[in-house]
Amino acid sequence: MQAIALIALFILDIAWWFVIISVILSWLIAFNILDTRNNFVYQIANMFHQLTEPLYRPIRNFMPDLGGIDLSPLIVLVGIYALRVIIITYML
């Protein structure tokens, strides 16, 4: 049982870092520090978008429109943290 909990924590850690990298990458693109006309930057940004969008989409459908502010990554990070606490508390 402990091995399953450790694997789940590892997967949650990877998801945490994917969300963080996706947010930072989107900020760099939004402020024109990175240019998506560069093929490598476009491929990396597209990869992170495709990895994180399934996590964001249900939250974006549920939340009201806040203009240009997207709080779905923050809610995903809070959810990942809550799952980590539950796993650590009850399975380890």
Phi, psi and omega in degrees: 000324180293325179295320178295320179296319179293322176295318178296319177296321178297317179295320178294324175297318178296317178297320178304311182291326176298318179294315180299313180296321179297318179295312180297318179297319179293325176293318180297324178287319182295325180267015176058031172277321173250144183248123181285355173288340172287126186299319181296315179298319179298316181295318179295315180296319179294321179298312180292326176297315181291330179284325186261339183300322176298335176281324184281324190303312179297326180289318179295326177291329183278321185280150175288162179288123181252022182081233182271004182263125179248108181265002182297322175298323178296318179292322177296318179295321177295320178296318178297317179297318179297318177297321178298316180296318179297315180295316181294321183289315189259344184246343180253000000 
